[in-house]
Amino acid sequence: MLKKGEVKMIHKMLKDGLSKSSIARKLGISRDTFAHHLPCQEVFCVLVQFLYL
């Protein structure tokens, strides 16, 4: 399970245009764990931002 700060970092790095693989590498997590925390829809992204930001 990722911490709130790590989820925030994922969203920031995605906005900055980093690739999924490079983000996972920088955070030291597997790509599967990373994919689990990816927003799959815009509504989900807004919900995650509301909960974690």
Secondary structure as UniProt FT lines:
FT   HELIX           4..15
FT   TURN            16..17
FT   HELIX           20..27
FT   HELIX           31..36
FT   HELIX           42..52
//
